[in-house]
């Protein structure tokens, strides 16, 4: 399955409302070497870069949340809110 980066971006924002709630900047791009999507979140001086395996990105587009990514986003929000 070929994934459109804009569609993945939109779906991540839909599935993880804390991205909008906390006004996080989000970008996604595919890394051929890692065969995975790179997800970058930022807010002010805080940044998080993680990856989303191809199969997880495909599942995301089918409406299945990625637990790993959800935990990463939650921890990121917690970290910048406490600083």
N, CA, C and O atoms as a GROMACS GRO file, in nm:
protein
  332
    1UNK      N    1   0.084  -0.118   0.000
    1UNK     CA    2   0.000   0.000   0.000
    1UNK      C    3   0.089   0.125   0.000
    1UNK      O    4   0.179   0.137   0.083
    2UNK      N    5   0.064   0.214  -0.091
    2UNK     CA    6   0.134   0.341  -0.095
    2UNK      C    7   0.056   0.441  -0.011
    2UNK      O    8  -0.065   0.457  -0.027
    3UNK      N    9   0.126   0.508   0.078
    3UNK     CA   10   0.060   0.600   0.171
    3UNK      C   11   0.089   0.744   0.132
    3UNK      O   12   0.205   0.781   0.109
    4UNK      N   13  -0.014   0.824   0.124
    4UNK     CA   14  -0.001   0.967   0.097
    4UNK      C   15   0.034   1.036   0.230
    4UNK      O   16  -0.040   1.023   0.327
    5UNK      N   17   0.146   1.109   0.235
    5UNK     CA   18   0.186   1.175   0.360
    5UNK      C   19   0.080   1.270   0.414
    5UNK      O   20   0.062   1.280   0.536
    6UNK      N   21   0.008   1.340   0.326
    6UNK     CA   22  -0.096   1.433   0.372
    6UNK      C   23  -0.210   1.357   0.438
    6UNK      O   24  -0.266   1.401   0.538
    7UNK      N   25  -0.245   1.243   0.381
    7UNK     CA   26  -0.351   1.160   0.438
    7UNK      C   27  -0.310   1.105   0.574
    7UNK      O   28  -0.390   1.103   0.668
    8UNK      N   29  -0.184   1.061   0.586
    8UNK     CA   30  -0.135   1.012   0.714
    8UNK      C   31  -0.134   1.122   0.818
    8UNK      O   32  -0.174   1.100   0.932
    9UNK      N   33  -0.089   1.240   0.780
    9UNK     CA   34  -0.087   1.356   0.870
    9UNK      C   35  -0.228   1.385   0.921
    9UNK      O   36  -0.249   1.403   1.041
   10UNK      N   37  -0.324   1.390   0.830
   10UNK     CA   38  -0.463   1.418   0.866
   10UNK      C   39  -0.517   1.311   0.961
   10UNK      O   40  -0.584   1.343   1.059
   11UNK      N   41  -0.489   1.185   0.931
   11UNK     CA   42  -0.539   1.076   1.014
   11UNK      C   43  -0.478   1.079   1.154
   11UNK      O   44  -0.547   1.055   1.252
   12UNK      N   45  -0.347   1.109   1.164
   12UNK     CA   46  -0.283   1.118   1.295
   12UNK      C   47  -0.345   1.230   1.378
   12UNK      O   48  -0.369   1.213   1.497
   13UNK      N   49  -0.371   1.343   1.314
   13UNK     CA   50  -0.434   1.454   1.387
   13UNK      C   51  -0.575   1.417   1.434
   13UNK      O   52  -0.618   1.458   1.541
   14UNK      N   53  -0.645   1.340   1.352
   14UNK     CA   54  -0.781   1.295   1.387
   14UNK      C   55  -0.777   1.195   1.502
   14UNK      O   56  -0.859   1.202   1.594
   15UNK      N   57  -0.683   1.101   1.498
   15UNK     CA   58  -0.677   0.994   1.596
   15UNK      C   59  -0.617   1.037   1.730
   15UNK      O   60  -0.646   0.980   1.834
   16UNK      N   61  -0.533   1.139   1.724
   16UNK     CA   62  -0.466   1.187   1.845
   16UNK      C   63  -0.499   1.335   1.863
   16UNK      O   64  -0.420   1.422   1.825
   17UNK      N   65  -0.617   1.364   1.922
   17UNK     CA   66  -0.664   1.503   1.934
   17UNK      C   67  -0.573   1.591   2.019
   17UNK      O   68  -0.582   1.714   2.011
   18UNK      N   69  -0.486   1.532   2.099
   18UNK     CA   70  -0.394   1.613   2.179
   18UNK      C   71  -0.298   1.692   2.091
   18UNK      O   72  -0.241   1.792   2.136
   19UNK      N   73  -0.278   1.649   1.967
   19UNK     CA   74  -0.192   1.725   1.874
   19UNK      C   75  -0.253   1.864   1.852
   19UNK      O   76  -0.183   1.965   1.861
   20UNK      N   77  -0.382   1.868   1.824
   20UNK     CA   78  -0.450   1.997   1.805
   20UNK      C   79  -0.470   2.068   1.938
   20UNK      O   80  -0.447   2.189   1.949
   21UNK      N   81  -0.512   1.994   2.039
   21UNK     CA   82  -0.542   2.054   2.169
   21UNK      C   83  -0.422   2.131   2.223
   21UNK      O   84  -0.439   2.238   2.282
   22UNK      N   85  -0.302   2.078   2.204
   22UNK     CA   86  -0.181   2.141   2.258
   22UNK      C   87  -0.104   2.218   2.150
   22UNK      O   88   0.010   2.259   2.172
   23UNK      N   89  -0.167   2.236   2.034
   23UNK     CA   90  -0.109   2.313   1.925
   23UNK      C   91   0.032   2.266   1.889
   23UNK      O   92   0.126   2.345   1.879
   24UNK      N   93   0.045   2.134   1.870
   24UNK     CA   94   0.174   2.076   1.835
   24UNK      C   95   0.195   2.084   1.684
   24UNK      O   96   0.102   2.064   1.607
   25UNK      N   97   0.318   2.113   1.644
   25UNK     CA   98   0.352   2.106   1.503
   25UNK      C   99   0.380   1.959   1.471
   25UNK      O  100   0.450   1.892   1.547
   26UNK      N  101   0.327   1.911   1.361
   26UNK     CA  102   0.342   1.771   1.323
   26UNK      C  103   0.391   1.764   1.179
   26UNK      O  104   0.342   1.836   1.092
   27UNK      N  105   0.488   1.677   1.155
   27UNK     CA  106   0.528   1.649   1.018
   27UNK      C  107   0.557   1.500   1.006
   27UNK      O  108   0.601   1.436   1.102
   28UNK      N  109   0.533   1.446   0.889
   28UNK     CA  110   0.560   1.305   0.862
   28UNK      C  111   0.633   1.294   0.728
   28UNK      O  112   0.603   1.366   0.633
   29UNK      N  113   0.728   1.203   0.722
   29UNK     CA  114   0.796   1.175   0.596
   29UNK      C  115   0.843   1.030   0.600
   29UNK      O  116   0.868   0.974   0.706
   30UNK      N  117   0.855   0.971   0.483
   30UNK     CA  118   0.896   0.831   0.475
   30UNK      C  119   1.047   0.823   0.462
   30UNK      O  120   1.108   0.895   0.382
   31UNK      N  121   1.109   0.735   0.542
   31UNK     CA  122   1.253   0.711   0.538
   31UNK      C  123   1.276   0.576   0.471
   31UNK      O  124   1.247   0.471   0.529
   32UNK      N  125   1.328   0.579   0.349
   32UNK     CA  126   1.350   0.456   0.274
   32UNK      C  127   1.449   0.362   0.343
   32UNK      O  128   1.430   0.241   0.341
   33UNK      N  129   1.553   0.418   0.405
   33UNK     CA  130   1.653   0.335   0.472
   33UNK      C  131   1.592   0.257   0.588
   33UNK      O  132   1.624   0.140   0.609
   34UNK      N  133   1.504   0.322   0.664
   34UNK     CA  134   1.441   0.258   0.780
   34UNK      C  135   1.314   0.184   0.741
   34UNK      O  136   1.261   0.105   0.819
   35UNK      N  137   1.265   0.210   0.620
   35UNK     CA  138   1.139   0.153   0.574
   35UNK      C  139   1.028   0.183   0.675
   35UNK      O  140   0.948   0.097   0.711
   36UNK      N  141   1.027   0.309   0.720
   36UNK     CA  142   0.931   0.351   0.822
   36UNK      C  143   0.901   0.500   0.802
   36UNK      O  144   0.976   0.573   0.738
   37UNK      N  145   0.789   0.541   0.860
   37UNK     CA  146   0.752   0.683   0.859
   37UNK      C  147   0.816   0.752   0.978
   37UNK      O  148   0.814   0.699   1.090
   38UNK      N  149   0.873   0.867   0.955
   38UNK     CA  150   0.931   0.948   1.062
   38UNK      C  151   0.826   1.050   1.102
   38UNK      O  152   0.776   1.126   1.018
   39UNK      N  153   0.794   1.051   1.229
   39UNK     CA  154   0.693   1.142   1.283
   39UNK      C  155   0.767   1.242   1.371
   39UNK      O  156   0.836   1.205   1.466
   40UNK      N  157   0.751   1.370   1.339
   40UNK     CA  158   0.818   1.475   1.415
   40UNK      C  159   0.712   1.566   1.477
   40UNK      O  160   0.626   1.620   1.407
   41UNK      N  161   0.720   1.582   1.608
   41UNK     CA  162   0.632   1.673   1.681
   41UNK      C  163   0.717   1.779   1.747
   41UNK      O  164   0.828   1.752   1.792
   42UNK      N  165   0.665   1.900   1.752
   42UNK     CA  166   0.738   2.005   1.823
   42UNK      C  167   0.641   2.107   1.880
   42UNK      O  168   0.530   2.127   1.831
   43UNK      N  169   0.688   2.171   1.985
   43UNK     CA  170   0.617   2.283   2.046
   43UNK      C  171   0.723   2.365   2.117
   43UNK      O  172   0.784   2.319   2.213
   44UNK      N  173   0.744   2.486   2.069
   44UNK     CA  174   0.848   2.570   2.127
   44UNK      C  175   0.983   2.502   2.114
   44UNK      O  176   1.022   2.459   2.005
   45UNK      N  177   1.053   2.492   2.225
   45UNK     CA  178   1.187   2.431   2.223
   45UNK      C  179   1.182   2.279   2.236
   45UNK      O  180   1.285   2.213   2.228
   46UNK      N  181   1.065   2.224   2.254
   46UNK     CA  182   1.049   2.080   2.274
   46UNK      C  183   1.027   2.010   2.140
   46UNK      O  184   0.949   2.056   2.057
   47UNK      N  185   1.096   1.898   2.121
   47UNK     CA  186   1.083   1.822   1.997
   47UNK      C  187   1.081   1.673   2.026
   47UNK      O  188   1.144   1.626   2.120
   48UNK      N  189   1.009   1.600   1.945
   48UNK     CA  190   1.005   1.455   1.952
   48UNK      C  191   1.010   1.402   1.809
   48UNK      O  192   0.929   1.441   1.725
   49UNK      N  193   1.103   1.314   1.784
   49UNK     CA  194   1.109   1.246   1.656
   49UNK      C  195   1.103   1.097   1.684
   49UNK      O  196   1.182   1.044   1.762
   50UNK      N  197   1.009   1.031   1.622
   50UNK     CA  198   0.992   0.887   1.641
   50UNK      C  199   0.957   0.827   1.505
   50UNK      O  200   0.940   0.898   1.406
   51UNK      N  201   0.948   0.697   1.502
   51UNK     CA  202   0.911   0.634   1.374
   51UNK      C  203   0.784   0.553   1.390
   51UNK      O  204   0.748   0.510   1.499
   52UNK      N  205   0.720   0.534   1.279
   52UNK     CA  206   0.597   0.457   1.270
   52UNK      C  207   0.620   0.354   1.160
   52UNK      O  208   0.635   0.388   1.043
   53UNK      N  209   0.623   0.228   1.199
   53UNK     CA  210   0.647   0.122   1.101
   53UNK      C  211   0.543   0.129   0.991
   53UNK      O  212   0.430   0.172   1.013
   54UNK      N  213   0.582   0.086   0.873
   54UNK     CA  214   0.493   0.089   0.757
   54UNK      C  215   0.360   0.021   0.788
   54UNK      O  216   0.254   0.075   0.756
   55UNK      N  217   0.363  -0.096   0.850
   55UNK     CA  218   0.239  -0.169   0.879
   55UNK      C  219   0.152  -0.092   0.979
   55UNK      O  220   0.029  -0.097   0.971
   56UNK      N  221   0.216  -0.022   1.074
   56UNK     CA  222   0.140   0.058   1.170
   56UNK      C  223   0.077   0.180   1.102
   56UNK      O  224  -0.036   0.218   1.135
   57UNK      N  225   0.149   0.240   1.009
   57UNK     CA  226   0.094   0.353   0.933
   57UNK      C  227  -0.027   0.308   0.851
   57UNK      O  228  -0.128   0.378   0.844
   58UNK      N  229  -0.014   0.192   0.789
   58UNK     CA  230  -0.126   0.138   0.711
   58UNK      C  231  -0.246   0.109   0.801
   58UNK      O  232  -0.360   0.138   0.764
   59UNK      N  233  -0.220   0.052   0.919
   59UNK     CA  234  -0.328   0.024   1.014
   59UNK      C  235  -0.392   0.155   1.061
   59UNK      O  236  -0.514   0.162   1.080
   60UNK      N  237  -0.310   0.256   1.080
   60UNK     CA  238  -0.360   0.387   1.122
   60UNK      C  239  -0.462   0.440   1.022
   60UNK      O  240  -0.567   0.491   1.059
   61UNK      N  241  -0.430   0.427   0.894
   61UNK     CA  242  -0.522   0.474   0.791
   61UNK      C  243  -0.651   0.394   0.790
   61UNK      O  244  -0.754   0.441   0.740
   62UNK      N  245  -0.647   0.273   0.847
   62UNK     CA  246  -0.767   0.190   0.860
   62UNK      C  247  -0.839   0.217   0.992
   62UNK      O  248  -0.938   0.151   1.023
   63UNK      N  249  -0.790   0.316   1.070
   63UNK     CA  250  -0.856   0.355   1.194
   63UNK      C  251  -0.805   0.285   1.319
   63UNK      O  252  -0.868   0.294   1.424
   64UNK      N  253  -0.694   0.214   1.308
   64UNK     CA  254  -0.638   0.143   1.423
   64UNK      C  255  -0.528   0.228   1.485
   64UNK      O  256  -0.428   0.259   1.420
   65UNK      N  257  -0.548   0.266   1.612
   65UNK     CA  258  -0.446   0.347   1.679
   65UNK      C  259  -0.322   0.266   1.708
   65UNK      O  260  -0.329   0.147   1.738
   66UNK      N  261  -0.208   0.332   1.698
   66UNK     CA  262  -0.081   0.271   1.734
   66UNK      C  263  -0.052   0.306   1.880
   66UNK      O  264  -0.028   0.422   1.913
   67UNK      N  265  -0.055   0.206   1.965
   67UNK     CA  266  -0.036   0.228   2.109
   67UNK      C  267   0.098   0.295   2.136
   67UNK      O  268   0.106   0.388   2.216
   68UNK      N  269   0.203   0.248   2.070
   68UNK     CA  270   0.337   0.304   2.089
   68UNK      C  271   0.338   0.454   2.060
   68UNK      O  272   0.391   0.531   2.139
   69UNK      N  273   0.280   0.494   1.948
   69UNK     CA  274   0.278   0.635   1.912
   69UNK      C  275   0.194   0.715   2.010
   69UNK      O  276   0.231   0.826   2.048
   70UNK      N  277   0.081   0.662   2.052
   70UNK     CA  278  -0.004   0.729   2.149
   70UNK      C  279   0.068   0.754   2.280
   70UNK      O  280   0.055   0.861   2.340
   71UNK      N  281   0.145   0.656   2.325
   71UNK     CA  282   0.223   0.671   2.449
   71UNK      C  283   0.330   0.779   2.429
   71UNK      O  284   0.351   0.863   2.516
   72UNK      N  285   0.397   0.776   2.314
   72UNK     CA  286   0.500   0.876   2.284
   72UNK      C  287   0.441   1.017   2.286
   72UNK      O  288   0.501   1.108   2.344
   73UNK      N  289   0.327   1.036   2.224
   73UNK     CA  290   0.263   1.168   2.220
   73UNK      C  291   0.224   1.211   2.361
   73UNK      O  292   0.247   1.325   2.400
   74UNK      N  293   0.165   1.120   2.437
   74UNK     CA  294   0.126   1.150   2.574
   74UNK      C  295   0.244   1.192   2.660
   74UNK      O  296   0.235   1.288   2.737
   75UNK      N  297   0.355   1.121   2.648
   75UNK     CA  298   0.475   1.155   2.725
   75UNK      C  299   0.531   1.289   2.680
   75UNK      O  300   0.578   1.368   2.763
   76UNK      N  301   0.528   1.315   2.551
   76UNK     CA  302   0.577   1.442   2.499
   76UNK      C  303   0.497   1.558   2.558
   76UNK      O  304   0.555   1.656   2.604
   77UNK      N  305   0.366   1.547   2.557
   77UNK     CA  306   0.279   1.652   2.613
   77UNK      C  307   0.309   1.669   2.762
   77UNK      O  308   0.322   1.782   2.811
   78UNK      N  309   0.320   1.560   2.834
   78UNK     CA  310   0.350   1.566   2.978
   78UNK      C  311   0.483   1.637   3.002
   78UNK      O  312   0.493   1.719   3.094
   79UNK      N  313   0.584   1.608   2.922
   79UNK     CA  314   0.715   1.668   2.941
   79UNK      C  315   0.714   1.819   2.922
   79UNK      O  316   0.774   1.891   3.002
   80UNK      N  317   0.648   1.870   2.817
   80UNK     CA  318   0.653   2.014   2.798
   80UNK      C  319   0.557   2.087   2.891
   80UNK      O  320   0.578   2.204   2.922
   81UNK      N  321   0.452   2.020   2.937
   81UNK     CA  322   0.363   2.085   3.032
   81UNK      C  323   0.428   2.099   3.169
   81UNK      O  324   0.394   2.192   3.243
   82UNK      N  325   0.518   2.011   3.204
   82UNK     CA  326   0.583   2.016   3.335
   82UNK      C  327   0.704   2.110   3.338
   82UNK      O  328   0.754   2.143   3.445
   83UNK      N  329   0.750   2.153   3.221
   83UNK     CA  330   0.871   2.238   3.220
   83UNK      C  331   0.835   2.385   3.224
   83UNK      O  332   0.924   2.471   3.224
   0.00000   0.00000   0.00000
